[in-house]
């Protein structure tokens, strides 16, 4: 066997030192820590693919607006718990421009990143009806959302969508909803980590079932309009970002500033609640929260209790970014399309050396190139592959941590630099020689 770029003893020692018993279940932070320590100990640069952090500069239009707001003294004032009026207005326009849905400004509520948006949404949905105490995940998905439910003590169910695309999806979802205990359905679109995109027929099936069984859909749009196979960048013109909102009134859209605008550090997003759901009164919420409707429970109770509002200056940034995009002055899709270009190059290198894309299809169409993709290697489990790649200075997380039942890894393209394609090519040549299929 050829010598690996990083000595196995270094990686194995660090895994033991951190107390990671099963590398297949190592968290993103743990994988990141092993990679950082191994890089320092070996002096070999790691190709880091484990963290879903934007690798592009923050949108300048947002930075300028936030700096201006700070310079004008906004930092001394508490934000309105309902949000900056200008941001609410621009969020409503953005949803109309790029999704084609009418959501009133009052239902567009700023949150401290979509992470807080999902936490507050989980709290509100899980308390809306006492008999509905369980969240359903259409996996794979973002692992931290399940941790949020663990923290608040809310139950959840999950299934891997891999074998349930197209006409199979509706019956699978209904098999859970018919039990009467599901308060919310959660998925990301495009999907983290598989980058599959549920199509309009699949979303119609979910929406129809959400109405039939009176369940709320939480649509995580963290990677907004980043299906680079179609042009979703022209405001107020189709094609639009696919959404369940066309097929049910029971929806919440979670729109993040982190990836589309590379504004992750300021923790800013908007949760958009459908007009009907915002004003709906649930008996159990009304009893607990002085008769308030769903939308006001979300903002004046959940968000108020969590943080007393969202960073004031960051709201000015988000308002400016949404406005520039909606006005056609800022093509955020063009900015982030580099992720798709990186994915295309990385997939080509991996596949040439015996790897395969795990979630490779959107029904009959090849999956899009984007922020994430998934890889596997014949004969290796997720944990074995993740650990083996560490010896070659490549870090990624196992699909099992995302709720997937497939053997493989999630690869993030955000931190890849131009010189690393040659590094990966060289290292995967050695990998393939040392691991014949």
N, C-alpha and C positions, 0 to 999 in steps of 0.2 A: 504493500500500500504506500501511496505517496504521503509525505508529511503534510498535515493540515496547516493552514495559515496560523492558527492559534492552537497551542498545545492543549490536548484534552484535559490534562491535569489541572490547568488553570480554570477552565469552564466548570469541570466537575467539582473542583474545590469550592468555587464561588456558589454553586447551586447548593452544596451541602452547608456551607457557611450561612446562607440565608434561610436554611431550614425548609427548602422546597422539596417535598417528598415526591410529588408527581408533577413533572414539568409540563404535562399536558394541561394541567389546571393552574399553571402559573398565571398571575394577573399581568396586565399590561405593565404596571409599575415594577413588578418583580423582574420581568423580562428586560425591561429598560435598565434596571439596576445591574443585572448580571452583565449585560452588554457594555455598560459604561465602565464597570470594574475590570472586565476582561480586556477592554480596549486599553485601559491605563496600564494594566499589568503586562500586556504583551507588546504594546507599542504599535499594534496593527489597527488600522482604521476599520471601524465597523460600518457596514451598510445597514443603516437602521430603518427598519420597516414596521416597527411594532406600534408606534404612537401615531394616533390620528390628529396630529397638530398641523395647522396650515403652514406651508413652506413658502408662502409668498408675502410680500409687504402688505400691510393693512391698506385698505382703500383710502387714497389721499383725501377724497371728498369728505370722508367721515372724520379723519384726523383734523382737517381744517375746521370743520364745524364744531368739533368737540373743544379744540383749543380756543376758538373764538368764544364759545360759551363760558369756558373757565376764566378767560381773561375778562369777561364782562361780569364775573362774580357769581355765577350760578352755583358754585360749590357750597355757598353758605345756606342755600335753601333746600328744604326737604322737597322731593318730588311729589306730585299728586299721586296717590295710590292707584288711580285709574290710568295714569300715564300722561306724558306731555301731549297736549291736544294736537300739535303739529305731527307728532309721530303716529298718533292714532289715525289721523287723516291720511298720512302717506302710506301707512300699512294697509288701510282699506283700498287705496288706489292701486298699490302694488299687487294685492291679491286679485283685483279686477283685471289688471294689465297682464299678469303672467299666469294666472290660473283660470280667469274668466268667471270668477264667483263674486257675488255681491255680499260682502260682510260689512256691516255698518261700523263706523269708527269706534263706537262705544264698545263693540265686541273685540276690538284689537287692543290687547293689554300688554304693555312692556313687561318683560321678565328678565331676571339676572341670568341670562343665557337660557337656552332651551332645557338645560338640566333643571333649573328651578321651575321652568314651565311644566315639565313632566311631573315633578314632585308635587306641585300645587294641583295639577290636573288629577293625579292619582288620589290625592287626599279628597278632592271634591267628588270625583266619580265614585270612589269606594264608600262615601258616606251618603250618597244620594238616595239609595234604597237599601234597607237593612238586609233584605234577602239576597241582594247582589253584592257579594263580598270578595269576588275573585276577578283578576285581570287576565285576559288571554293575549299571549304574545304569538304573533306570526313570525317565527324565527327562521334564520339566524337574526340576531339583533345586537344592540348596544348593551354590553353586560351590566353597566352601572344602573340601568333602569330596574333591573331585578334587585340590585342591591338597595335601591331606594325603597322598594316594596318590603324588603327584608327589614330595613330600618324602621319603617312605620307599621310593621306587623300585618301587612295585607297579603293574602294568598294569591297565587297565580298559577295558570296552566300555560303550557307551551307545546307547539309542534313545529317540526322542521318542514318548511314549505317545499323542500327539494323534490319530493314525490307527489306534490299536490298542486301543481300549476294548472292553469286553464280551467276546464270544466270540473276538475277534481277539487278546486279550492272551496267553492261554495258549500258542498256537502260536508267537507272536513270542518269548516268553521261552524256550520250548523250543528254538528255532532256535539259541540261544546255548548253552544248557546241554548239548545233545547233543554239543558239541565236547569236553566233558570237562575244561575248564580253568577253569570258573567256581567260585570258592570262596565267594562271597557275592553276594546280591542286595540292593540298597539302593533304598529309596523313602521319601518322606515322605507322611503321611496324617493330616489334610489336607495337600495338596501345597503346598510352597513352590517356585515362585511362583504356580502356576495356580489353587490352591485347589480343584482337583478332589479328589474323595474316592473312592478305590477301594472298590467295594462287596463284599459278602460272596462273591458268585459269582467275582469277579475275584481276591479274596484266596484263595479255595479253590483256584483254578487255580494260583496261585503256590505255595501250600503243598503241593499234591499233587506239583508238579514238583520242589520243593525236597527232598521225601522221595525221589522217584524217582531223582533225580540226586545225592542226598546233598550238597546245597548249603545253606549257612546264610543265612537271611533276616535282614537288619538293618532292622527297622521303626522309622523315625524318627518319633517321636510328639511332636515339638517343639511342635505346636499341638494338644495333647491335648484331645479332645472339643469342638473349636471348629467343628464343622459345625453351624451354628445353625439348620438346617432341621429338626432333630429334638432332642428333649429328652434329652440324655445326662447330665443333672446329678443324677439321683436314685441314690444309692448302693445297690448290691445289687438294683437293679431294671432290667430291660431297658426301652428299647433300650440296648445297650452300645456303647462305642467299637469300631468294626470292627477286627479284628486277624487276621493270618495265623496267630496262635497257636492258633486253633481247628482248623487244618487240617494242622499239621506240628509235630513236636517240635524241628525245626531252626530255632529262632528266638531273636533277641535284641531286646528292646524298649528303645528309648532314650527315657527320660522326662525332660523338662527342667523345671527350675523357672523358666526365664527368661520364657516367655510366659504360661503358665497362671497363674503366681503373681507375675508381674512382678518376678522376683527375679534378673534377669540379671547385676547387678553383683557378686553373691557367687559366681558360677560354681559352681552346684550342680545336679546331676542324678543320676539313678539308671539304671544299665543292668541290666535284668532278663533273666536267662538261663534258658531253660526247664530244668526239673528234669533231663530226660534229657540235654540237651546239656551242662549244668554238670558232670555226672559222667562224661561220655563220655571215653574215652581214644583219642586219635589217635596212631598209631605215630610219626609225625614229630614231634609235640609231645613225646611221651614220651621220645624219643631226645634231644631238645634240652634238655628241662627236667625231668630226673630223674624221669621217669615220672608227672608230674602230670597230672590230668585237665584238660579244657578250661577249666572255671570257675576253677580255681586258677592256671592259667597266666595267664588274663586278669587276676586280681587280684594274686597274689603275685609275678608276673614283670613283666607289661606295666605295670600301674598303679604298682607299686613303683618300677620303673625310671624312670617318667615324672615322678612327683611325691611318692613316698613317702606317698601318701594324699590325702584330700580335706579341705579346710578344716574343722577340727573344729567350730567354732561354726556354720558354715553347715549342717552336718549336723543340728544341733539345730533350725535354722529349717525345713529341709525336712521333718524328722520331724513337727514341729508342724503345718505346712501340710497335709501328707498326712493326718494324723490328723483335723484339723478338717474336711477335705473328706469323708473316709470316714464320720465320725460324723454328717454332715449338719449340722454347725454352721457351715460356711463354704461358700457357693455360689460357687466360683471361676468357674464359667461365667457367672454373672450379672455378675460384675465385668468380664469381658473381652468381654461381648456388645456393648459400645460399638463395638468394631472392625467388627462386622457392620453396625451402624447407619451408621457413617462410610462404609463401602464402598458401601452402597446410595445414599447421597446423592452420592458422588463419581461413581459409574457413571452416574447420571442426568444429571449435568452434562456429563460427557464425551460420552455417547451423543447428547445433544441437540445437540451441536456437531460431529457428523460422525464421532466415534470409534466403534469397535466393541470389544466384549470378545472377545479372541482365544480363550482357553479358556472358552467360554461355556456348555458343557453337561457334565453328568454323565450320559452316555448320553442319555436322553430328557428329563432334568430340568435346569432351569437350575442353573448352578453356584451354590454357596452364597456369601453375602456374608461376608467375614471379614477377616483380617489383611492379606491380599494379594489383588490381582486383576490382570488383564492387559488392556492396551489396544493397539489398532493404529489406523492412519489410512490410508485407501486411497491408494495411490500413493507411500507413503513406506516406506523400509526402516527397520529398527530404529535404526540409527545416525543416519539423517537426522531421524527423529522425536525421538529423545532430544536431539539437538543443537538442533533447532528449538524444542523446549519450553523449553530453557534461556534462550532470548531472552525468554520470557514468565514467567520466574521460577518454573519448575516443573522439579524434578529427579527422575529415575527411571532405573532401569538397564535395559539391553537384554536381551531374552529369550535372545539368543545366548549370553550368559555363564552361563546356567543349564542349557545343554544342549538348549535348545529349537531346533527348526528353523523356527519361525514368526517372522514379522516383527511385532515389537511390543515393549512395555515391561512391566516389573513395577512395579506401584504398591503402596506400603505405606501403610496407613491410620494407623499408630500415632502420628504427630506432628501430625495435622491438628487445628487449633483451630477453634472455632466461627466466628470472623470470616473464616476462609479460604475458606469456601464461596462467599461473595460475591466475594472476590478471584478465585477460580478461574472463576466464571461470567463476570466481566468480561473476564478475560484470554483465555478460550476463545472469547468473541465475536470478539475481535480476531484470534485465531488462525484461526478459521474463515473470516473475511473475507479474510485474507491468504493462505490456502491453500485456495482453492476446489477441490472434488473433481471 
